[in-house]
Amino acid sequence: MAQLPQDIEPQISRFYLSGNKLNNSLSNATFIRYRHIVYLDLSNNSLSRLPAGIFLLLFRLRILDLRENLLTHVPNSTFLGLANLRTLHLAGNSIISLDTWAFYGLSSLSTL
């Protein structure tokens, strides 16, 4: 799968998208319809970047799994909109730079 199917119910609360080669298909509008997501697994998708604003409307999200991707840089406000996020998994990425405000807005984060 290189992109999300179009027939996913907007009320879905858990997305298990690990291992789907989504690198070039994610945009800032990818999850705009899915405001009920509390768990999002994007691990092992060869993601080299996260589009600005991709998580902006996911205020219910509690767990975000970005393990085993190709992320090397985390720009400012990458996680903006995730005020209720409690767990962020980033292991298995070769992150070499974090902008000063990369984690801005993660006021509930307890596990990184």
PDB file as gemmi writes it, atoms N, CA and C in Angstrom:
CRYST1    1.000    1.000    1.000  90.00  90.00  90.00 P 1                      
ATOM      1  N   MET A   1       0.850  -1.175   0.000  1.00  0.00           N  
ATOM      2  CA  MET A   1       0.000   0.000   0.000  1.00  0.00           C  
ATOM      3  C   MET A   1       0.894   1.237   0.000  1.00  0.00           C  
ATOM      4  N   ALA A   2       0.703   2.122  -0.917  1.00  0.00           N  
ATOM      5  CA  ALA A   2       1.498   3.344  -0.989  1.00  0.00           C  
ATOM      6  C   ALA A   2       0.690   4.580  -0.608  1.00  0.00           C  
ATOM      7  N   GLN A   3      -0.594   4.410  -0.348  1.00  0.00           N  
ATOM      8  CA  GLN A   3      -1.431   5.508   0.115  1.00  0.00           C  
ATOM      9  C   GLN A   3      -2.592   4.929   0.912  1.00  0.00           C  
ATOM     10  N   LEU A   4      -3.268   5.768   1.666  1.00  0.00           N  
ATOM     11  CA  LEU A   4      -4.397   5.299   2.467  1.00  0.00           C  
ATOM     12  C   LEU A   4      -5.587   4.986   1.575  1.00  0.00           C  
ATOM     13  N   PRO A   5      -6.322   3.917   1.896  1.00  0.00           N  
ATOM     14  CA  PRO A   5      -7.550   3.634   1.150  1.00  0.00           C  
ATOM     15  C   PRO A   5      -8.557   4.767   1.355  1.00  0.00           C  
ATOM     16  N   GLN A   6      -9.392   5.001   0.376  1.00  0.00           N  
ATOM     17  CA  GLN A   6     -10.357   6.094   0.440  1.00  0.00           C  
ATOM     18  C   GLN A   6     -11.619   5.750   1.217  1.00  0.00           C  
ATOM     19  N   ASP A   7     -11.838   4.473   1.539  1.00  0.00           N  
ATOM     20  CA  ASP A   7     -13.087   4.059   2.177  1.00  0.00           C  
ATOM     21  C   ASP A   7     -12.964   3.847   3.689  1.00  0.00           C  
ATOM     22  N   ILE A   8     -12.012   4.484   4.334  1.00  0.00           N  
ATOM     23  CA  ILE A   8     -11.842   4.353   5.784  1.00  0.00           C  
ATOM     24  C   ILE A   8     -12.866   5.239   6.486  1.00  0.00           C  
ATOM     25  N   GLU A   9     -13.525   4.670   7.484  1.00  0.00           N  
ATOM     26  CA  GLU A   9     -14.528   5.420   8.251  1.00  0.00           C  
ATOM     27  C   GLU A   9     -13.873   6.571   9.003  1.00  0.00           C  
ATOM     28  N   PRO A  10     -14.423   7.772   8.938  1.00  0.00           N  
ATOM     29  CA  PRO A  10     -13.847   8.932   9.632  1.00  0.00           C  
ATOM     30  C   PRO A  10     -13.833   8.783  11.155  1.00  0.00           C  
ATOM     31  N   GLN A  11     -14.662   7.894  11.714  1.00  0.00           N  
ATOM     32  CA  GLN A  11     -14.728   7.709  13.162  1.00  0.00           C  
ATOM     33  C   GLN A  11     -13.658   6.761  13.704  1.00  0.00           C  
ATOM     34  N   ILE A  12     -12.810   6.246  12.842  1.00  0.00           N  
ATOM     35  CA  ILE A  12     -11.781   5.305  13.279  1.00  0.00           C  
ATOM     36  C   ILE A  12     -10.936   5.935  14.385  1.00  0.00           C  
ATOM     37  N   SER A  13     -10.565   5.131  15.382  1.00  0.00           N  
ATOM     38  CA  SER A  13      -9.792   5.668  16.498  1.00  0.00           C  
ATOM     39  C   SER A  13      -8.382   5.096  16.565  1.00  0.00           C  
ATOM     40  N   ARG A  14      -8.124   4.021  15.847  1.00  0.00           N  
ATOM     41  CA  ARG A  14      -6.785   3.416  15.850  1.00  0.00           C  
ATOM     42  C   ARG A  14      -6.359   3.102  14.417  1.00  0.00           C  
ATOM     43  N   PHE A  15      -5.192   3.600  14.070  1.00  0.00           N  
ATOM     44  CA  PHE A  15      -4.622   3.343  12.745  1.00  0.00           C  
ATOM     45  C   PHE A  15      -3.348   2.518  12.907  1.00  0.00           C  
ATOM     46  N   TYR A  16      -3.337   1.308  12.356  1.00  0.00           N  
ATOM     47  CA  TYR A  16      -2.159   0.461  12.349  1.00  0.00           C  
ATOM     48  C   TYR A  16      -1.633   0.445  10.916  1.00  0.00           C  
ATOM     49  N   LEU A  17      -0.695   1.325  10.622  1.00  0.00           N  
ATOM     50  CA  LEU A  17      -0.206   1.492   9.248  1.00  0.00           C  
ATOM     51  C   LEU A  17       1.262   1.107   9.098  1.00  0.00           C  
ATOM     52  N   SER A  18       1.759   0.309   9.994  1.00  0.00           N  
ATOM     53  CA  SER A  18       3.164  -0.090   9.970  1.00  0.00           C  
ATOM     54  C   SER A  18       3.501  -0.879   8.705  1.00  0.00           C  
ATOM     55  N   GLY A  19       4.691  -0.600   8.139  1.00  0.00           N  
ATOM     56  CA  GLY A  19       5.201  -1.371   7.014  1.00  0.00           C  
ATOM     57  C   GLY A  19       4.469  -1.190   5.704  1.00  0.00           C  
ATOM     58  N   ASN A  20       3.957  -0.008   5.422  1.00  0.00           N  
ATOM     59  CA  ASN A  20       3.187   0.208   4.204  1.00  0.00           C  
ATOM     60  C   ASN A  20       3.837   1.116   3.169  1.00  0.00           C  
ATOM     61  N   LYS A  21       5.080   1.460   3.356  1.00  0.00           N  
ATOM     62  CA  LYS A  21       5.818   2.279   2.384  1.00  0.00           C  
ATOM     63  C   LYS A  21       5.072   3.569   2.046  1.00  0.00           C  
ATOM     64  N   LEU A  22       4.703   4.300   3.075  1.00  0.00           N  
ATOM     65  CA  LEU A  22       3.916   5.522   2.902  1.00  0.00           C  
ATOM     66  C   LEU A  22       4.763   6.767   2.688  1.00  0.00           C  
ATOM     67  N   ASN A  23       6.062   6.641   2.550  1.00  0.00           N  
ATOM     68  CA  ASN A  23       6.967   7.788   2.538  1.00  0.00           C  
ATOM     69  C   ASN A  23       6.525   8.934   1.642  1.00  0.00           C  
ATOM     70  N   ASN A  24       6.216   8.677   0.415  1.00  0.00           N  
ATOM     71  CA  ASN A  24       5.893   9.750  -0.526  1.00  0.00           C  
ATOM     72  C   ASN A  24       4.413  10.084  -0.608  1.00  0.00           C  
ATOM     73  N   SER A  25       3.584   9.425   0.161  1.00  0.00           N  
ATOM     74  CA  SER A  25       2.146   9.643   0.040  1.00  0.00           C  
ATOM     75  C   SER A  25       1.555  10.494   1.162  1.00  0.00           C  
ATOM     76  N   LEU A  26       2.292  10.764   2.216  1.00  0.00           N  
ATOM     77  CA  LEU A  26       1.760  11.561   3.321  1.00  0.00           C  
ATOM     78  C   LEU A  26       1.822  13.049   3.006  1.00  0.00           C  
ATOM     79  N   SER A  27       0.747  13.746   3.380  1.00  0.00           N  
ATOM     80  CA  SER A  27       0.706  15.198   3.205  1.00  0.00           C  
ATOM     81  C   SER A  27       0.071  15.808   4.453  1.00  0.00           C  
ATOM     82  N   ASN A  28      -0.014  17.121   4.495  1.00  0.00           N  
ATOM     83  CA  ASN A  28      -0.632  17.764   5.648  1.00  0.00           C  
ATOM     84  C   ASN A  28      -2.139  17.498   5.695  1.00  0.00           C  
ATOM     85  N   ALA A  29      -2.710  16.933   4.655  1.00  0.00           N  
ATOM     86  CA  ALA A  29      -4.138  16.627   4.620  1.00  0.00           C  
ATOM     87  C   ALA A  29      -4.451  15.141   4.831  1.00  0.00           C  
ATOM     88  N   THR A  30      -3.443  14.308   4.993  1.00  0.00           N  
ATOM     89  CA  THR A  30      -3.637  12.858   5.084  1.00  0.00           C  
ATOM     90  C   THR A  30      -4.627  12.454   6.176  1.00  0.00           C  
ATOM     91  N   PHE A  31      -4.511  13.034   7.354  1.00  0.00           N  
ATOM     92  CA  PHE A  31      -5.337  12.604   8.484  1.00  0.00           C  
ATOM     93  C   PHE A  31      -6.429  13.608   8.853  1.00  0.00           C  
ATOM     94  N   ILE A  32      -6.697  14.559   7.987  1.00  0.00           N  
ATOM     95  CA  ILE A  32      -7.634  15.636   8.296  1.00  0.00           C  
ATOM     96  C   ILE A  32      -9.055  15.127   8.586  1.00  0.00           C  
ATOM     97  N   ARG A  33      -9.450  14.029   7.994  1.00  0.00           N  
ATOM     98  CA  ARG A  33     -10.792  13.462   8.196  1.00  0.00           C  
ATOM     99  C   ARG A  33     -10.900  12.623   9.462  1.00  0.00           C  
ATOM    100  N   TYR A  34      -9.780  12.312  10.085  1.00  0.00           N  
ATOM    101  CA  TYR A  34      -9.753  11.322  11.158  1.00  0.00           C  
ATOM    102  C   TYR A  34      -9.439  11.952  12.510  1.00  0.00           C  
ATOM    103  N   ARG A  35     -10.308  12.786  12.981  1.00  0.00           N  
ATOM    104  CA  ARG A  35     -10.082  13.539  14.219  1.00  0.00           C  
ATOM    105  C   ARG A  35     -10.308  12.722  15.484  1.00  0.00           C  
ATOM    106  N   HIS A  36     -10.714  11.464  15.335  1.00  0.00           N  
ATOM    107  CA  HIS A  36     -10.970  10.608  16.495  1.00  0.00           C  
ATOM    108  C   HIS A  36      -9.799   9.681  16.807  1.00  0.00           C  
ATOM    109  N   ILE A  37      -8.732   9.781  16.072  1.00  0.00           N  
ATOM    110  CA  ILE A  37      -7.591   8.877  16.260  1.00  0.00           C  
ATOM    111  C   ILE A  37      -6.952   9.098  17.636  1.00  0.00           C  
ATOM    112  N   VAL A  38      -6.770   7.999  18.371  1.00  0.00           N  
ATOM    113  CA  VAL A  38      -6.064   8.044  19.652  1.00  0.00           C  
ATOM    114  C   VAL A  38      -4.738   7.278  19.573  1.00  0.00           C  
ATOM    115  N   TYR A  39      -4.613   6.405  18.574  1.00  0.00           N  
ATOM    116  CA  TYR A  39      -3.393   5.609  18.385  1.00  0.00           C  
ATOM    117  C   TYR A  39      -3.039   5.625  16.899  1.00  0.00           C  
ATOM    118  N   LEU A  40      -1.809   6.000  16.587  1.00  0.00           N  
ATOM    119  CA  LEU A  40      -1.374   6.053  15.183  1.00  0.00           C  
ATOM    120  C   LEU A  40      -0.004   5.394  15.053  1.00  0.00           C  
ATOM    121  N   ASP A  41       0.043   4.281  14.319  1.00  0.00           N  
ATOM    122  CA  ASP A  41       1.286   3.543  14.102  1.00  0.00           C  
ATOM    123  C   ASP A  41       1.749   3.773  12.665  1.00  0.00           C  
ATOM    124  N   LEU A  42       2.804   4.584  12.530  1.00  0.00           N  
ATOM    125  CA  LEU A  42       3.425   4.848  11.220  1.00  0.00           C  
ATOM    126  C   LEU A  42       4.836   4.267  11.173  1.00  0.00           C  
ATOM    127  N   SER A  43       5.092   3.278  11.993  1.00  0.00           N  
ATOM    128  CA  SER A  43       6.430   2.691  12.054  1.00  0.00           C  
ATOM    129  C   SER A  43       6.767   1.933  10.766  1.00  0.00           C  
ATOM    130  N   ASN A  44       8.069   1.854  10.491  1.00  0.00           N  
ATOM    131  CA  ASN A  44       8.579   1.062   9.364  1.00  0.00           C  
ATOM    132  C   ASN A  44       7.907   1.425   8.035  1.00  0.00           C  
ATOM    133  N   ASN A  45       7.881   2.710   7.723  1.00  0.00           N  
ATOM    134  CA  ASN A  45       7.284   3.188   6.470  1.00  0.00           C  
ATOM    135  C   ASN A  45       8.272   3.955   5.595  1.00  0.00           C  
ATOM    136  N   SER A  46       9.543   3.910   5.915  1.00  0.00           N  
ATOM    137  CA  SER A  46      10.579   4.631   5.156  1.00  0.00           C  
ATOM    138  C   SER A  46      10.316   6.132   5.114  1.00  0.00           C  
ATOM    139  N   LEU A  47       9.696   6.669   6.165  1.00  0.00           N  
ATOM    140  CA  LEU A  47       9.426   8.105   6.213  1.00  0.00           C  
ATOM    141  C   LEU A  47      10.731   8.863   6.418  1.00  0.00           C  
ATOM    142  N   SER A  48      11.034   9.758   5.496  1.00  0.00           N  
ATOM    143  CA  SER A  48      12.246  10.570   5.628  1.00  0.00           C  
ATOM    144  C   SER A  48      11.918  11.974   6.129  1.00  0.00           C  
ATOM    145  N   ARG A  49      10.644  12.331   6.074  1.00  0.00           N  
ATOM    146  CA  ARG A  49      10.194  13.632   6.586  1.00  0.00           C  
ATOM    147  C   ARG A  49       8.724  13.523   6.966  1.00  0.00           C  
ATOM    148  N   LEU A  50       8.310  14.452   7.820  1.00  0.00           N  
ATOM    149  CA  LEU A  50       6.908  14.554   8.201  1.00  0.00           C  
ATOM    150  C   LEU A  50       6.411  15.901   7.700  1.00  0.00           C  
ATOM    151  N   PRO A  51       5.412  15.909   6.838  1.00  0.00           N  
ATOM    152  CA  PRO A  51       4.919  17.173   6.293  1.00  0.00           C  
ATOM    153  C   PRO A  51       4.444  18.124   7.395  1.00  0.00           C  
ATOM    154  N   ALA A  52       4.721  19.395   7.236  1.00  0.00           N  
ATOM    155  CA  ALA A  52       4.277  20.409   8.196  1.00  0.00           C  
ATOM    156  C   ALA A  52       2.761  20.338   8.350  1.00  0.00           C  
ATOM    157  N   GLY A  53       2.295  20.318   9.583  1.00  0.00           N  
ATOM    158  CA  GLY A  53       0.866  20.313   9.855  1.00  0.00           C  
ATOM    159  C   GLY A  53       0.181  18.970   9.738  1.00  0.00           C  
ATOM    160  N   ILE A  54       0.929  17.897   9.542  1.00  0.00           N  
ATOM    161  CA  ILE A  54       0.299  16.581   9.348  1.00  0.00           C  
ATOM    162  C   ILE A  54      -0.521  16.136  10.557  1.00  0.00           C  
ATOM    163  N   PHE A  55      -0.120  16.558  11.765  1.00  0.00           N  
ATOM    164  CA  PHE A  55      -0.826  16.132  12.976  1.00  0.00           C  
ATOM    165  C   PHE A  55      -1.702  17.238  13.569  1.00  0.00           C  
ATOM    166  N   LEU A  56      -1.848  18.335  12.889  1.00  0.00           N  
ATOM    167  CA  LEU A  56      -2.465  19.535  13.439  1.00  0.00           C  
ATOM    168  C   LEU A  56      -3.852  19.323  14.060  1.00  0.00           C  
ATOM    169  N   LEU A  57      -4.692  18.512  13.477  1.00  0.00           N  
ATOM    170  CA  LEU A  57      -6.058  18.329  13.968  1.00  0.00           C  
ATOM    171  C   LEU A  57      -6.254  17.042  14.776  1.00  0.00           C  
ATOM    172  N   LEU A  58      -5.171  16.374  15.120  1.00  0.00           N  
ATOM    173  CA  LEU A  58      -5.273  15.106  15.852  1.00  0.00           C  
ATOM    174  C   LEU A  58      -5.143  15.323  17.355  1.00  0.00           C  
ATOM    175  N   PHE A  59      -5.959  16.215  17.896  1.00  0.00           N  
ATOM    176  CA  PHE A  59      -5.857  16.587  19.306  1.00  0.00           C  
ATOM    177  C   PHE A  59      -6.208  15.454  20.264  1.00  0.00           C  
ATOM    178  N   ARG A  60      -6.860  14.390  19.782  1.00  0.00           N  
ATOM    179  CA  ARG A  60      -7.189  13.246  20.642  1.00  0.00           C  
ATOM    180  C   ARG A  60      -6.065  12.207  20.696  1.00  0.00           C  
ATOM    181  N   LEU A  61      -5.092  12.331  19.825  1.00  0.00           N  
ATOM    182  CA  LEU A  61      -4.024  11.336  19.733  1.00  0.00           C  
ATOM    183  C   LEU A  61      -3.269  11.213  21.048  1.00  0.00           C  
ATOM    184  N   ARG A  62      -3.100   9.954  21.517  1.00  0.00           N  
ATOM    185  CA  ARG A  62      -2.393   9.672  22.767  1.00  0.00           C  
ATOM    186  C   ARG A  62      -1.051   8.991  22.521  1.00  0.00           C  
ATOM    187  N   ILE A  63      -0.998   8.149  21.467  1.00  0.00           N  
ATOM    188  CA  ILE A  63       0.219   7.386  21.167  1.00  0.00           C  
ATOM    189  C   ILE A  63       0.546   7.535  19.683  1.00  0.00           C  
ATOM    190  N   LEU A  64       1.793   7.929  19.405  1.00  0.00           N  
ATOM    191  CA  LEU A  64       2.279   8.071  18.028  1.00  0.00           C  
ATOM    192  C   LEU A  64       3.545   7.248  17.885  1.00  0.00           C  
ATOM    193  N   ASP A  65       3.520   6.281  16.980  1.00  0.00           N  
ATOM    194  CA  ASP A  65       4.657   5.382  16.771  1.00  0.00           C  
ATOM    195  C   ASP A  65       5.319   5.694  15.428  1.00  0.00           C  
ATOM    196  N   LEU A  66       6.515   6.247  15.500  1.00  0.00           N  
ATOM    197  CA  LEU A  66       7.294   6.578  14.301  1.00  0.00           C  
ATOM    198  C   LEU A  66       8.602   5.777  14.245  1.00  0.00           C  
ATOM    199  N   ARG A  67       8.647   4.653  14.921  1.00  0.00           N  
ATOM    200  CA  ARG A  67       9.864   3.836  14.969  1.00  0.00           C  
ATOM    201  C   ARG A  67      10.263   3.309  13.592  1.00  0.00           C  
ATOM    202  N   GLU A  68      11.576   3.068  13.477  1.00  0.00           N  
ATOM    203  CA  GLU A  68      12.140   2.386  12.299  1.00  0.00           C  
ATOM    204  C   GLU A  68      11.785   3.062  10.982  1.00  0.00           C  
ATOM    205  N   ASN A  69      11.937   4.374  10.927  1.00  0.00           N  
ATOM    206  CA  ASN A  69      11.780   5.118   9.690  1.00  0.00           C  
ATOM    207  C   ASN A  69      13.129   5.711   9.301  1.00  0.00           C  
ATOM    208  N   LEU A  70      13.139   6.666   8.428  1.00  0.00           N  
ATOM    209  CA  LEU A  70      14.381   7.277   7.941  1.00  0.00           C  
ATOM    210  C   LEU A  70      14.465   8.747   8.335  1.00  0.00           C  
ATOM    211  N   LEU A  71      13.854   9.102   9.451  1.00  0.00           N  
ATOM    212  CA  LEU A  71      13.852  10.489   9.903  1.00  0.00           C  
ATOM    213  C   LEU A  71      15.243  10.895  10.389  1.00  0.00           C  
ATOM    214  N   THR A  72      15.740  12.024   9.891  1.00  0.00           N  
ATOM    215  CA  THR A  72      17.045  12.535  10.315  1.00  0.00           C  
ATOM    216  C   THR A  72      16.932  13.931  10.926  1.00  0.00           C  
ATOM    217  N   HIS A  73      15.861  14.632  10.644  1.00  0.00           N  
ATOM    218  CA  HIS A  73      15.677  15.999  11.111  1.00  0.00           C  
ATOM    219  C   HIS A  73      14.234  16.181  11.588  1.00  0.00           C  
ATOM    220  N   VAL A  74      14.089  16.844  12.731  1.00  0.00           N  
ATOM    221  CA  VAL A  74      12.758  17.160  13.246  1.00  0.00           C  
ATOM    222  C   VAL A  74      12.632  18.682  13.294  1.00  0.00           C  
ATOM    223  N   PRO A  75      11.887  19.266  12.348  1.00  0.00           N  
ATOM    224  CA  PRO A  75      11.754  20.723  12.293  1.00  0.00           C  
ATOM    225  C   PRO A  75      10.823  21.269  13.374  1.00  0.00           C  
ATOM    226  N   ASN A  76      10.856  22.579  13.546  1.00  0.00           N  
ATOM    227  CA  ASN A  76       9.982  23.259  14.496  1.00  0.00           C  
ATOM    228  C   ASN A  76       8.526  22.903  14.253  1.00  0.00           C  
ATOM    229  N   SER A  77       7.789  22.744  15.342  1.00  0.00           N  
ATOM    230  CA  SER A  77       6.335  22.527  15.321  1.00  0.00           C  
ATOM    231  C   SER A  77       5.893  21.264  14.584  1.00  0.00           C  
ATOM    232  N   THR A  78       6.778  20.292  14.450  1.00  0.00           N  
ATOM    233  CA  THR A  78       6.412  19.040  13.792  1.00  0.00           C  
ATOM    234  C   THR A  78       5.197  18.399  14.452  1.00  0.00           C  
ATOM    235  N   PHE A  79       5.129  18.479  15.768  1.00  0.00           N  
ATOM    236  CA  PHE A  79       4.068  17.801  16.503  1.00  0.00           C  
ATOM    237  C   PHE A  79       2.985  18.760  16.998  1.00  0.00           C  
ATOM    238  N   LEU A  80       2.897  19.913  16.378  1.00  0.00           N  
ATOM    239  CA  LEU A  80       1.887  20.902  16.742  1.00  0.00           C  
ATOM    240  C   LEU A  80       0.489  20.311  16.590  1.00  0.00           C  
ATOM    241  N   GLY A  81      -0.353  20.518  17.589  1.00  0.00           N  
ATOM    242  CA  GLY A  81      -1.705  19.978  17.576  1.00  0.00           C  
ATOM    243  C   GLY A  81      -1.864  18.755  18.458  1.00  0.00           C  
ATOM    244  N   LEU A  82      -0.753  18.219  18.950  1.00  0.00           N  
ATOM    245  CA  LEU A  82      -0.797  16.980  19.731  1.00  0.00           C  
ATOM    246  C   LEU A  82      -0.689  17.244  21.233  1.00  0.00           C  
ATOM    247  N   ALA A  83      -1.510  18.145  21.722  1.00  0.00           N  
ATOM    248  CA  ALA A  83      -1.455  18.531  23.144  1.00  0.00           C  
ATOM    249  C   ALA A  83      -1.777  17.379  24.093  1.00  0.00           C  
ATOM    250  N   ASN A  84      -2.488  16.363  23.635  1.00  0.00           N  
ATOM    251  CA  ASN A  84      -2.842  15.229  24.494  1.00  0.00           C  
ATOM    252  C   ASN A  84      -1.954  14.011  24.289  1.00  0.00           C  
ATOM    253  N   LEU A  85      -0.943  14.133  23.423  1.00  0.00           N  
ATOM    254  CA  LEU A  85      -0.038  13.002  23.166  1.00  0.00           C  
ATOM    255  C   LEU A  85       0.720  12.657  24.436  1.00  0.00           C  
ATOM    256  N   ARG A  86       0.709  11.373  24.791  1.00  0.00           N  
ATOM    257  CA  ARG A  86       1.408  10.922  25.991  1.00  0.00           C  
ATOM    258  C   ARG A  86       2.658  10.122  25.665  1.00  0.00           C  
ATOM    259  N   THR A  87       2.630   9.409  24.527  1.00  0.00           N  
ATOM    260  CA  THR A  87       3.757   8.545  24.171  1.00  0.00           C  
ATOM    261  C   THR A  87       4.157   8.796  22.721  1.00  0.00           C  
ATOM    262  N   LEU A  88       5.461   9.049  22.524  1.00  0.00           N  
ATOM    263  CA  LEU A  88       6.016   9.265  21.189  1.00  0.00           C  
ATOM    264  C   LEU A  88       7.196   8.329  21.004  1.00  0.00           C  
ATOM    265  N   HIS A  89       7.075   7.416  20.046  1.00  0.00           N  
ATOM    266  CA  HIS A  89       8.137   6.447  19.765  1.00  0.00           C  
ATOM    267  C   HIS A  89       8.945   6.924  18.554  1.00  0.00           C  
ATOM    268  N   LEU A  90      10.239   7.137  18.754  1.00  0.00           N  
ATOM    269  CA  LEU A  90      11.123   7.587  17.672  1.00  0.00           C  
ATOM    270  C   LEU A  90      12.334   6.675  17.487  1.00  0.00           C  
ATOM    271  N   ALA A  91      12.434   5.602  18.236  1.00  0.00           N  
ATOM    272  CA  ALA A  91      13.584   4.698  18.157  1.00  0.00           C  
ATOM    273  C   ALA A  91      13.747   4.150  16.743  1.00  0.00           C  
ATOM    274  N   GLY A  92      14.990   3.897  16.359  1.00  0.00           N  
ATOM    275  CA  GLY A  92      15.253   3.316  15.051  1.00  0.00           C  
ATOM    276  C   GLY A  92      15.330   4.333  13.929  1.00  0.00           C  
ATOM    277  N   ASN A  93      15.341   5.610  14.261  1.00  0.00           N  
ATOM    278  CA  ASN A  93      15.560   6.677  13.285  1.00  0.00           C  
ATOM    279  C   ASN A  93      16.961   7.218  13.520  1.00  0.00           C  
ATOM    280  N   SER A  94      17.548   7.789  12.509  1.00  0.00           N  
ATOM    281  CA  SER A  94      18.887   8.375  12.641  1.00  0.00           C  
ATOM    282  C   SER A  94      18.775   9.890  12.739  1.00  0.00           C  
ATOM    283  N   ILE A  95      18.104  10.339  13.782  1.00  0.00           N  
ATOM    284  CA  ILE A  95      17.874  11.776  13.953  1.00  0.00           C  
ATOM    285  C   ILE A  95      19.198  12.440  14.337  1.00  0.00           C  
ATOM    286  N   ILE A  96      19.607  13.398  13.495  1.00  0.00           N  
ATOM    287  CA  ILE A  96      20.859  14.107  13.754  1.00  0.00           C  
ATOM    288  C   ILE A  96      20.637  15.566  14.127  1.00  0.00           C  
ATOM    289  N   SER A  97      19.421  16.076  13.889  1.00  0.00           N  
ATOM    290  CA  SER A  97      19.151  17.456  14.285  1.00  0.00           C  
ATOM    291  C   SER A  97      17.697  17.649  14.697  1.00  0.00           C  
ATOM    292  N   LEU A  98      17.556  18.432  15.759  1.00  0.00           N  
ATOM    293  CA  LEU A  98      16.239  18.816  16.274  1.00  0.00           C  
ATOM    294  C   LEU A  98      16.212  20.334  16.323  1.00  0.00           C  
ATOM    295  N   ASP A  99      15.216  20.942  15.680  1.00  0.00           N  
ATOM    296  CA  ASP A  99      15.072  22.387  15.797  1.00  0.00           C  
ATOM    297  C   ASP A  99      14.641  22.724  17.224  1.00  0.00           C  
ATOM    298  N   THR A 100      14.890  23.935  17.635  1.00  0.00           N  
ATOM    299  CA  THR A 100      14.630  24.385  18.991  1.00  0.00           C  
ATOM    300  C   THR A 100      13.202  24.109  19.452  1.00  0.00           C  
ATOM    301  N   TRP A 101      12.241  24.324  18.589  1.00  0.00           N  
ATOM    302  CA  TRP A 101      10.835  24.151  18.936  1.00  0.00           C  
ATOM    303  C   TRP A 101      10.230  22.898  18.300  1.00  0.00           C  
ATOM    304  N   ALA A 102      11.032  21.883  18.050  1.00  0.00           N  
ATOM    305  CA  ALA A 102      10.559  20.657  17.403  1.00  0.00           C  
ATOM    306  C   ALA A 102       9.426  19.983  18.184  1.00  0.00           C  
ATOM    307  N   PHE A 103       9.519  20.016  19.508  1.00  0.00           N  
ATOM    308  CA  PHE A 103       8.517  19.341  20.338  1.00  0.00           C  
ATOM    309  C   PHE A 103       7.501  20.311  20.939  1.00  0.00           C  
ATOM    310  N   TYR A 104       7.410  21.492  20.370  1.00  0.00           N  
ATOM    311  CA  TYR A 104       6.486  22.507  20.864  1.00  0.00           C  
ATOM    312  C   TYR A 104       5.044  21.982  20.821  1.00  0.00           C  
ATOM    313  N   GLY A 105       4.326  22.177  21.907  1.00  0.00           N  
ATOM    314  CA  GLY A 105       2.924  21.776  21.976  1.00  0.00           C  
ATOM    315  C   GLY A 105       2.680  20.426  22.609  1.00  0.00           C  
ATOM    316  N   LEU A 106       3.731  19.697  22.928  1.00  0.00           N  
ATOM    317  CA  LEU A 106       3.574  18.363  23.525  1.00  0.00           C  
ATOM    318  C   LEU A 106       3.496  18.470  25.042  1.00  0.00           C  
ATOM    319  N   SER A 107       2.492  19.154  25.527  1.00  0.00           N  
ATOM    320  CA  SER A 107       2.381  19.448  26.958  1.00  0.00           C  
ATOM    321  C   SER A 107       2.018  18.244  27.822  1.00  0.00           C  
ATOM    322  N   SER A 108       1.497  17.161  27.246  1.00  0.00           N  
ATOM    323  CA  SER A 108       1.116  15.971  28.017  1.00  0.00           C  
ATOM    324  C   SER A 108       2.100  14.823  27.850  1.00  0.00           C  
ATOM    325  N   LEU A 109       3.158  15.009  27.089  1.00  0.00           N  
ATOM    326  CA  LEU A 109       4.102  13.926  26.789  1.00  0.00           C  
ATOM    327  C   LEU A 109       4.770  13.412  28.061  1.00  0.00           C  
ATOM    328  N   SER A 110       4.696  12.091  28.262  1.00  0.00           N  
ATOM    329  CA  SER A 110       5.343  11.477  29.423  1.00  0.00           C  
ATOM    330  C   SER A 110       6.380  10.434  29.018  1.00  0.00           C  
ATOM    331  N   THR A 111       6.300   9.929  27.782  1.00  0.00           N  
ATOM    332  CA  THR A 111       7.250   8.910  27.320  1.00  0.00           C  
ATOM    333  C   THR A 111       7.757   9.254  25.936  1.00  0.00           C  
ATOM    334  N   LEU A 112       9.077   9.389  25.846  1.00  0.00           N  
ATOM    335  CA  LEU A 112       9.723   9.683  24.557  1.00  0.00           C  
ATOM    336  C   LEU A 112      10.771   8.615  24.317  1.00  0.00           C  
TER     337      LEU A 112                                                      
END                                                                             
